[in-house]
């Protein structure tokens, strides 16, 4: 299996303890006092790009959806205190070094975000959520280097809140691929140490197949989004995307040893206007979104009446499940 390696090495970042003053910048040189660390990204970050998460005919794979850039954010803490942070688009340029005699405990918090249906919001060359800094006044830029700092880090890499291009508000479930992991490390004085970071995927998939009504209009509202169809539409509606979980940390660290996937309830509001009721009929439903699972919603408005709207749910991952729901007035 291929590996993506993040090299953390820098000659000027030589701290004998977490309380030393941090240098302002780096160089590519090193001395005999530093210890180089290599982070190797693995886990689902690698496997999801190579293997389908389910069998044909629908393949919910990373390559099926990933269409934009990927950014990597890393928080480094030492003895539970801020030590350094970095925003990268080239993981091979992640370079860091610590002094051989620095035996304090380190924590590496890593997240990877790949644009899919939504794009990351930028102010010039700077980014906002999920990369907002803890002082909330600094918008980070991609520098492809670690920034030593004992005061600030990325504020919250644990949640899905993301500022999306073209929208004025923060989206809790962006249409982006997301990975997350935390890894502890303590220097034992040996050189060339490799730290494996097993990133886990924190996303679910939704596919909507909608047959428009024979008269009037219909809407489906979910996750602050609205799909609209009408009798004038020449074809049926079909679209699928992946969505980041609201709680990225919980999704990525959930114990799934028993086979039960991490879940989140997604409310649906389904409305049809075109019957005898001028206000239309509105139905409230909910679906269970599961980690790494594509849930297909088949909604048929063609036979909608003042009493019924037909909704069928299908789930496809390594195994296939189905559930029929009849929505009645």
BELZI-V357514 format. One record per residue. N is the residue number from 1. PSI is psi in whole degrees, -180 to 180 (NA if undefined). OMEGA is omega as a letter, one per 30 degrees, with the letter a starting at -180 (none if undefined). D_FIRST is the distance of its C-alpha to the first C-alpha in Angstrom with 1 decimal. Layout:
N_PSI_OMEGA_D_FIRST + N_PSI_OMEGA_D_FIRST
This chain:
1_139_l_0.0 + 2_157_l_3.7 + 3_143_l_6.5 + 4_119_a_10.1 + 5_135_l_12.6 + 6_114_a_16.2 + 7_118_a_18.7 + 8_99_a_21.8 + 9_132_l_24.5 + 10_133_a_28.0 + 11_-27_a_31.0 + 12_-9_a_33.6 + 13_69_a_31.9 + 14_92_a_33.3 + 15_126_l_34.7 + 16_-19_l_36.1 + 17_168_a_36.5 + 18_-12_a_35.8 + 19_-5_l_39.4 + 20_157_l_39.6 + 21_140_a_40.3 + 22_138_l_37.3 + 23_161_a_37.3 + 24_-23_a_37.6 + 25_175_a_35.1 + 26_166_l_32.5 + 27_169_l_32.3 + 28_1_l_29.5 + 29_169_l_31.4 + 30_162_l_31.2 + 31_176_a_33.4 + 32_-4_a_33.1 + 33_-14_a_33.7 + 34_161_l_30.5 + 35_125_a_27.3 + 36_140_l_24.0 + 37_137_l_21.3 + 38_124_l_17.7 + 39_128_l_16.1 + 40_114_l_12.3 + 41_124_l_11.7 + 42_-143_a_9.5 + 43_-142_a_10.8 + 44_-14_l_11.8 + 45_-36_l_11.8 + 46_-51_a_8.1 + 47_-32_a_8.3 + 48_-21_l_11.7 + 49_-8_a_10.9 + 50_-28_a_8.9 + 51_140_l_10.9 + 52_148_l_14.7 + 53_-4_l_16.5 + 54_169_a_19.1 + 55_167_l_20.3 + 56_158_g_22.4 + 57_-14_a_24.7 + 58_118_a_23.6 + 59_114_l_20.0 + 60_82_a_19.6 + 61_161_l_16.4 + 62_-43_a_15.9 + 63_-22_a_16.2 + 64_-27_a_19.3 + 65_-33_a_21.1 + 66_114_a_19.9 + 67_-14_a_22.6 + 68_-163_a_23.6 + 69_159_l_22.6 + 70_129_l_20.4 + 71_147_a_22.1 + 72_127_l_21.0 + 73_136_a_23.7 + 74_127_l_23.8 + 75_133_l_26.8 + 76_122_l_27.2 + 77_151_l_30.0 + 78_122_a_31.6 + 79_42_l_33.9 + 80_15_l_33.6 + 81_149_l_35.1 + 82_139_a_33.7 + 83_-45_l_32.3 + 84_161_l_30.3 + 85_163_l_28.6 + 86_143_l_26.8 + 87_125_a_25.9 + 88_151_l_23.3 + 89_-2_l_22.0 + 90_100_a_19.9 + 91_-21_l_17.8 + 92_-11_a_17.7 + 93_7_l_21.4 + 94_107_a_21.5 + 95_133_a_23.5 + 96_149_l_25.4 + 97_151_l_27.1 + 98_156_l_29.3 + 99_147_a_32.0 + 100_-31_a_31.4 + 101_8_l_34.3 + 102_101_a_33.2 + 103_16_l_32.3 + 104_152_a_32.7 + 105_134_l_30.1 + 106_153_l_27.8 + 107_125_l_26.1 + 108_120_l_23.4 + 109_120_a_23.5 + 110_136_l_20.9 + 111_147_l_20.9 + 112_134_a_19.4 + 113_124_l_21.6 + 114_126_l_21.0 + 115_138_l_24.2 + 116_-105_l_24.6 + 117_-25_l_28.2 + 118_155_l_29.6 + 119_148_l_29.5 + 120_137_l_29.8 + 121_138_l_33.4 + 122_144_l_34.3 + 123_97_a_37.5 + 124_-115_l_37.4 + 125_7_a_34.2 + 126_157_a_34.1 + 127_152_l_32.4 + 128_-145_l_33.9 + 129_141_g_32.3 + 130_15_a_29.8 + 131_19_l_30.0 + 132_142_a_33.7 + 133_163_a_34.7 + 134_-23_l_36.6 + 135_-5_l_39.9 + 136_6_l_39.6 + 137_-9_a_41.2 + 138_123_l_38.3 + 139_119_a_35.9 + 140_154_l_32.9 + 141_159_l_31.7 + 142_112_a_28.3 + 143_-13_a_28.9 + 144_38_l_25.4 + 145_158_l_26.9 + 146_140_l_27.8 + 147_111_l_31.4 + 148_129_a_33.1 + 149_126_a_35.4 + 150_2_a_37.1 + 151_-45_a_38.6 + 152_155_l_36.2 + 153_-175_l_32.7 + 154_133_a_31.1 + 155_-45_a_33.4 + 156_95_l_31.2 + 157_1_a_27.5 + 158_-10_a_27.7 + 159_166_a_29.3 + 160_-9_a_28.9 + 161_123_a_32.1 + 162_134_l_31.5 + 163_121_a_34.0 + 164_140_l_33.4 + 165_133_l_34.7 + 166_-1_l_37.9 + 167_152_a_38.8 + 168_-7_a_41.1 + 169_165_l_39.8 + 170_134_a_36.7 + 171_128_a_34.5 + 172_-22_l_33.2 + 173_69_a_30.7 + 174_154_l_29.5 + 175_74_a_27.5 + 176_149_l_24.4 + 177_139_a_20.9 + 178_137_l_20.7 + 179_154_a_18.5 + 180_148_l_20.0 + 181_156_l_19.7 + 182_137_a_22.0 + 183_130_l_21.2 + 184_150_l_24.0 + 185_141_l_24.2 + 186_125_a_27.1 + 187_128_l_27.6 + 188_10_l_28.3 + 189_-6_a_29.2 + 190_151_a_26.3 + 191_148_l_24.8 + 192_26_a_21.2 + 193_135_l_20.1 + 194_127_l_16.7 + 195_121_l_16.9 + 196_124_l_14.0 + 197_108_a_15.0 + 198_88_l_13.9 + 199_141_l_15.2 + 200_147_a_16.6 + 201_136_a_17.8 + 202_57_a_21.6 + 203_163_l_22.7 + 204_166_a_24.5 + 205_144_l_25.5 + 206_131_l_29.0 + 207_130_l_30.2 + 208_122_l_33.9 + 209_112_a_35.8 + 210_126_l_39.4 + 211_120_a_42.5 + 212_160_l_45.2 + 213_160_l_48.7 + 214_-20_l_51.5 + 215_151_l_53.5 + 216_-160_a_53.0 + 217_163_l_49.8 + 218_149_l_47.0 + 219_151_l_44.5 + 220_119_a_41.5 + 221_135_a_40.9 + 222_142_l_37.8 + 223_44_l_36.1 + 224_25_l_38.8 + 225_156_a_38.1 + 226_129_l_40.5 + 227_129_a_40.0 + 228_135_l_43.4 + 229_159_l_44.5 + 230_170_l_47.9 + 231_-19_a_50.0 + 232_-10_a_50.0 + 233_130_a_46.3 + 234_-23_a_45.9 + 235_167_l_42.6 + 236_157_l_40.6 + 237_134_l_38.3 + 238_124_l_34.5 + 239_144_l_31.9 + 240_146_l_28.7 + 241_164_l_26.9 + 242_152_a_24.7 + 243_141_l_26.5 + 244_137_l_25.8 + 245_151_l_27.4 + 246_-39_l_30.5 + 247_90_a_29.3 + 248_-43_a_25.7 + 249_-46_a_25.8 + 250_-41_a_27.1 + 251_-38_a_24.6 + 252_-20_a_21.6 + 253_4_a_23.1 + 254_142_l_24.8 + 255_108_a_24.6 + 256_24_a_23.3 + 257_-30_a_23.3 + 258_-7_a_26.2 + 259_-8_l_24.3 + 260_124_a_26.5 + 261_153_l_24.7 + 262_141_a_26.1 + 263_155_l_29.0 + 264_135_l_31.4 + 265_127_l_34.6 + 266_112_l_35.2 + 267_147_l_38.9 + 268_141_l_40.0 + 269_116_a_43.4 + 270_126_a_44.4 + 271_138_l_47.7 + 272_129_l_49.7 + 273_118_a_52.9 + 274_-2_l_55.1 + 275_-157_a_57.1 + 276_-23_l_60.5 + 277_115_a_59.3 + 278_-23_l_59.4 + 279_-9_a_57.0 + 280_179_l_54.5 + 281_137_a_52.6 + 282_132_l_49.7 + 283_136_l_47.4 + 284_124_l_45.2 + 285_175_l_42.1 + 286_150_l_38.8 + 287_157_l_35.3 + 288_107_l_32.7 + 289_129_a_29.5 + 290_145_a_26.5 + 291_133_l_23.1 + 292_26_a_20.5 + 293_133_l_23.3 + 294_117_l_25.1 + 295_123_l_28.8 + 296_128_l_31.0 + 297_115_l_34.6 + 298_109_a_37.0 + 299_121_a_40.3 + 300_107_l_43.3 + 301_-3_a_46.3 + 302_-26_l_48.1 + 303_21_a_50.0 + 304_141_l_50.4 + 305_-174_l_53.8 + 306_-2_a_55.6 + 307_-28_a_54.2 + 308_149_l_50.6 + 309_132_a_47.3 + 310_126_l_44.6 + 311_128_l_41.1 + 312_135_l_38.3 + 313_139_l_35.0 + 314_138_l_31.8 + 315_134_l_28.5 + 316_121_l_25.3 + 317_-127_l_21.9 + 318_-31_l_20.4 + 319_168_a_24.1 + 320_135_l_27.1 + 321_156_l_30.2 + 322_153_a_33.3 + 323_130_l_36.3 + 324_133_l_39.6 + 325_129_l_41.8 + 326_122_a_45.2 + 327_119_a_46.6 + 328_158_a_50.4 + 329_NA_none_53.1
